[in-house]
């Protein structure tokens, strides 16, 4: 009887850990997407700045 209760507790702990892992993975995915957006924005901004500077220098 005691072993059955212990197994059920371990099962619950594993389920909780899996939920935490899923939550972490979702959070990491969201952060990765935000970082990618920022990177694209930085690339766009840098390209625009470089182009503007080059154009100004030619004049």
N, CA, C and O atoms as a GROMACS GRO file, in nm:
protein
  236
    1UNK      N    1   0.084  -0.121   0.000
    1UNK     CA    2   0.000   0.000   0.000
    1UNK      C    3   0.087   0.126   0.000
    1UNK      O    4   0.065   0.219  -0.078
    2UNK      N    5   0.186   0.127   0.088
    2UNK     CA    6   0.274   0.243   0.098
    2UNK      C    7   0.350   0.264  -0.033
    2UNK      O    8   0.370   0.378  -0.076
    3UNK      N    9   0.394   0.154  -0.097
    3UNK     CA   10   0.467   0.163  -0.224
    3UNK      C   11   0.378   0.222  -0.333
    3UNK      O   12   0.424   0.299  -0.418
    4UNK      N   13   0.249   0.185  -0.331
    4UNK     CA   14   0.155   0.236  -0.432
    4UNK      C   15   0.141   0.388  -0.417
    4UNK      O   16   0.142   0.462  -0.516
    5UNK      N   17   0.129   0.434  -0.294
    5UNK     CA   18   0.118   0.579  -0.267
    5UNK      C   19   0.246   0.649  -0.313
    5UNK      O   20   0.240   0.755  -0.375
    6UNK      N   21   0.361   0.589  -0.282
    6UNK     CA   22   0.489   0.647  -0.321
    6UNK      C   23   0.499   0.658  -0.474
    6UNK      O   24   0.546   0.759  -0.525
    7UNK      N   25   0.457   0.554  -0.545
    7UNK     CA   26   0.461   0.556  -0.692
    7UNK      C   27   0.371   0.666  -0.747
    7UNK      O   28   0.407   0.735  -0.842
    8UNK      N   29   0.253   0.681  -0.687
    8UNK     CA   30   0.161   0.786  -0.732
    8UNK      C   31   0.221   0.924  -0.710
    8UNK      O   32   0.208   1.013  -0.795
    9UNK      N   33   0.289   0.944  -0.595
    9UNK     CA   34   0.354   1.072  -0.567
    9UNK      C   35   0.464   1.099  -0.669
    9UNK      O   36   0.476   1.210  -0.720
   10UNK      N   37   0.544   0.996  -0.699
   10UNK     CA   38   0.651   1.011  -0.797
   10UNK      C   39   0.593   1.046  -0.934
   10UNK      O   40   0.649   1.129  -1.006
   11UNK      N   41   0.482   0.982  -0.969
   11UNK     CA   42   0.416   1.010  -1.097
   11UNK      C   43   0.371   1.157  -1.102
   11UNK      O   44   0.390   1.225  -1.203
   12UNK      N   45   0.312   1.204  -0.993
   12UNK     CA   46   0.267   1.343  -0.987
   12UNK      C   47   0.386   1.439  -1.000
   12UNK      O   48   0.377   1.541  -1.068
   13UNK      N   49   0.496   1.404  -0.932
   13UNK     CA   50   0.616   1.489  -0.940
   13UNK      C   51   0.668   1.495  -1.083
   13UNK      O   52   0.707   1.602  -1.130
   14UNK      N   53   0.669   1.381  -1.150
   14UNK     CA   54   0.714   1.378  -1.290
   14UNK      C   55   0.624   1.464  -1.378
   14UNK      O   56   0.672   1.538  -1.464
   15UNK      N   57   0.494   1.455  -1.356
   15UNK     CA   58   0.399   1.535  -1.434
   15UNK      C   59   0.422   1.684  -1.410
   15UNK      O   60   0.420   1.764  -1.504
   16UNK      N   61   0.443   1.721  -1.284
   16UNK     CA   62   0.469   1.862  -1.251
   16UNK      C   63   0.597   1.909  -1.319
   16UNK      O   64   0.601   2.018  -1.374
   17UNK      N   65   0.701   1.826  -1.314
   17UNK     CA   66   0.830   1.861  -1.376
   17UNK      C   67   0.811   1.878  -1.527
   17UNK      O   68   0.868   1.970  -1.587
   18UNK      N   69   0.733   1.789  -1.588
   18UNK     CA   70   0.707   1.799  -1.732
   18UNK      C   71   0.634   1.929  -1.765
   18UNK      O   72   0.663   1.993  -1.866
   19UNK      N   73   0.539   1.968  -1.680
   19UNK     CA   74   0.467   2.094  -1.701
   19UNK      C   75   0.564   2.212  -1.693
   19UNK      O   76   0.558   2.304  -1.774
   20UNK      N   77   0.653   2.206  -1.594
   20UNK     CA   78   0.752   2.314  -1.579
   20UNK      C   79   0.843   2.321  -1.702
   20UNK      O   80   0.873   2.429  -1.752
   21UNK      N   81   0.886   2.204  -1.749
   21UNK     CA   82   0.972   2.200  -1.868
   21UNK      C   83   0.900   2.257  -1.988
   21UNK      O   84   0.958   2.334  -2.064
   22UNK      N   85   0.774   2.220  -2.006
   22UNK     CA   86   0.696   2.272  -2.118
   22UNK      C   87   0.684   2.424  -2.108
   22UNK      O   88   0.698   2.496  -2.207
   23UNK      N   89   0.658   2.473  -1.989
   23UNK     CA   90   0.649   2.617  -1.966
   23UNK      C   91   0.779   2.686  -1.999
   23UNK      O   92   0.780   2.791  -2.062
   24UNK      N   93   0.890   2.626  -1.956
   24UNK     CA   94   1.022   2.682  -1.985
   24UNK      C   95   1.048   2.684  -2.135
   24UNK      O   96   1.096   2.783  -2.189
   25UNK      N   97   1.015   2.573  -2.203
   25UNK     CA   98   1.036   2.566  -2.348
   25UNK      C   99   0.955   2.672  -2.420
   25UNK      O  100   1.003   2.735  -2.514
   26UNK      N  101   0.831   2.692  -2.376
   26UNK     CA  102   0.746   2.795  -2.437
   26UNK      C  103   0.808   2.932  -2.416
   26UNK      O  104   0.814   3.013  -2.508
   27UNK      N  105   0.854   2.958  -2.294
   27UNK     CA  106   0.917   3.086  -2.262
   27UNK      C  107   1.041   3.107  -2.347
   27UNK      O  108   1.061   3.215  -2.403
   28UNK      N  109   1.125   3.004  -2.358
   28UNK     CA  110   1.247   3.013  -2.438
   28UNK      C  111   1.211   3.042  -2.584
   28UNK      O  112   1.276   3.123  -2.649
   29UNK      N  113   1.108   2.975  -2.634
   29UNK     CA  114   1.065   2.995  -2.773
   29UNK      C  115   1.022   3.140  -2.794
   29UNK      O  116   1.060   3.202  -2.894
   30UNK      N  117   0.944   3.194  -2.702
   30UNK     CA  118   0.897   3.332  -2.712
   30UNK      C  119   1.014   3.428  -2.709
   30UNK      O  120   1.021   3.522  -2.789
   31UNK      N  121   1.108   3.405  -2.618
   31UNK     CA  122   1.226   3.491  -2.606
   31UNK      C  123   1.308   3.483  -2.735
   31UNK      O  124   1.354   3.586  -2.785
   32UNK      N  125   1.328   3.362  -2.788
   32UNK     CA  126   1.402   3.345  -2.914
   32UNK      C  127   1.337   3.424  -3.026
   32UNK      O  128   1.406   3.488  -3.105
   33UNK      N  129   1.204   3.420  -3.034
   33UNK     CA  130   1.132   3.494  -3.138
   33UNK      C  131   1.155   3.644  -3.121
   33UNK      O  132   1.176   3.716  -3.219
   34UNK      N  133   1.150   3.692  -2.997
   34UNK     CA  134   1.171   3.834  -2.970
   34UNK      C  135   1.313   3.875  -3.008
   34UNK      O  136   1.334   3.980  -3.068
   35UNK      N  137   1.410   3.791  -2.974
   35UNK     CA  138   1.550   3.819  -3.006
   35UNK      C  139   1.568   3.825  -3.157
   35UNK      O  140   1.637   3.913  -3.209
   36UNK      N  141   1.506   3.733  -3.228
   36UNK     CA  142   1.514   3.730  -3.375
   36UNK      C  143   1.455   3.858  -3.434
   36UNK      O  144   1.511   3.916  -3.527
   37UNK      N  145   1.341   3.902  -3.380
   37UNK     CA  146   1.279   4.027  -3.428
   37UNK      C  147   1.373   4.145  -3.404
   37UNK      O  148   1.391   4.229  -3.492
   38UNK      N  149   1.433   4.150  -3.285
   38UNK     CA  150   1.526   4.258  -3.253
   38UNK      C  151   1.647   4.254  -3.347
   38UNK      O  152   1.693   4.358  -3.394
   39UNK      N  153   1.697   4.133  -3.373
   39UNK     CA  154   1.813   4.118  -3.461
   39UNK      C  155   1.779   4.170  -3.602
   39UNK      O  156   1.858   4.242  -3.663
   40UNK      N  157   1.661   4.132  -3.651
   40UNK     CA  158   1.620   4.177  -3.784
   40UNK      C  159   1.605   4.330  -3.784
   40UNK      O  160   1.644   4.396  -3.881
   41UNK      N  161   1.550   4.383  -3.678
   41UNK     CA  162   1.534   4.528  -3.666
   41UNK      C  163   1.672   4.596  -3.666
   41UNK      O  164   1.691   4.698  -3.733
   42UNK      N  165   1.766   4.540  -3.590
   42UNK     CA  166   1.901   4.595  -3.583
   42UNK      C  167   1.967   4.591  -3.722
   42UNK      O  168   2.030   4.688  -3.763
   43UNK      N  169   1.953   4.480  -3.792
   43UNK     CA  170   2.011   4.465  -3.925
   43UNK      C  171   1.952   4.571  -4.018
   43UNK      O  172   2.025   4.637  -4.092
   44UNK      N  173   1.821   4.586  -4.013
   44UNK     CA  174   1.753   4.685  -4.098
   44UNK      C  175   1.802   4.825  -4.064
   44UNK      O  176   1.833   4.903  -4.154
   45UNK      N  177   1.809   4.857  -3.936
   45UNK     CA  178   1.853   4.989  -3.891
   45UNK      C  179   1.998   5.014  -3.935
   45UNK      O  180   2.029   5.121  -3.986
   46UNK      N  181   2.084   4.916  -3.915
   46UNK     CA  182   2.225   4.929  -3.952
   46UNK      C  183   2.239   4.950  -4.102
   46UNK      O  184   2.314   5.036  -4.146
   47UNK      N  185   2.167   4.872  -4.180
   47UNK     CA  186   2.171   4.884  -4.326
   47UNK      C  187   2.126   5.023  -4.369
   47UNK      O  188   2.190   5.086  -4.454
   48UNK      N  189   2.018   5.071  -4.312
   48UNK     CA  190   1.965   5.203  -4.346
   48UNK      C  191   2.067   5.311  -4.312
   48UNK      O  192   2.092   5.401  -4.392
   49UNK      N  193   2.126   5.302  -4.194
   49UNK     CA  194   2.225   5.400  -4.149
   49UNK      C  195   2.345   5.399  -4.242
   49UNK      O  196   2.392   5.505  -4.284
   50UNK      N  197   2.394   5.282  -4.275
   50UNK     CA  198   2.509   5.268  -4.364
   50UNK      C  199   2.479   5.329  -4.500
   50UNK      O  200   2.561   5.403  -4.555
   51UNK      N  201   2.363   5.298  -4.555
   51UNK     CA  202   2.323   5.349  -4.687
   51UNK      C  203   2.317   5.502  -4.683
   51UNK      O  204   2.367   5.569  -4.773
   52UNK      N  205   2.255   5.555  -4.579
   52UNK     CA  206   2.241   5.700  -4.566
   52UNK      C  207   2.380   5.765  -4.558
   52UNK      O  208   2.406   5.865  -4.626
   53UNK      N  209   2.466   5.709  -4.478
   53UNK     CA  210   2.602   5.763  -4.460
   53UNK      C  211   2.676   5.759  -4.593
   53UNK      O  212   2.740   5.858  -4.631
   54UNK      N  213   2.668   5.649  -4.663
   54UNK     CA  214   2.736   5.634  -4.792
   54UNK      C  215   2.685   5.738  -4.891
   54UNK      O  216   2.763   5.803  -4.961
   55UNK      N  217   2.554   5.755  -4.897
   55UNK     CA  218   2.493   5.850  -4.989
   55UNK      C  219   2.538   5.992  -4.955
   55UNK      O  220   2.573   6.070  -5.044
   56UNK      N  221   2.539   6.026  -4.829
   56UNK     CA  222   2.579   6.159  -4.784
   56UNK      C  223   2.726   6.184  -4.820
   56UNK      O  224   2.760   6.294  -4.865
   57UNK      N  225   2.810   6.086  -4.802
   57UNK     CA  226   2.953   6.099  -4.830
   57UNK      C  227   2.976   6.124  -4.980
   57UNK      O  228   3.063   6.204  -5.015
   58UNK      N  229   2.901   6.060  -5.066
   58UNK     CA  230   2.918   6.077  -5.211
   58UNK      C  231   2.884   6.220  -5.254
   58UNK      O  232   2.947   6.277  -5.342
   59UNK      N  233   2.783   6.276  -5.190
   59UNK     CA  234   2.744   6.412  -5.227
   59UNK      C  235   2.853   6.508  -5.182
   59UNK      O  236   2.841   6.628  -5.202
   0.00000   0.00000   0.00000
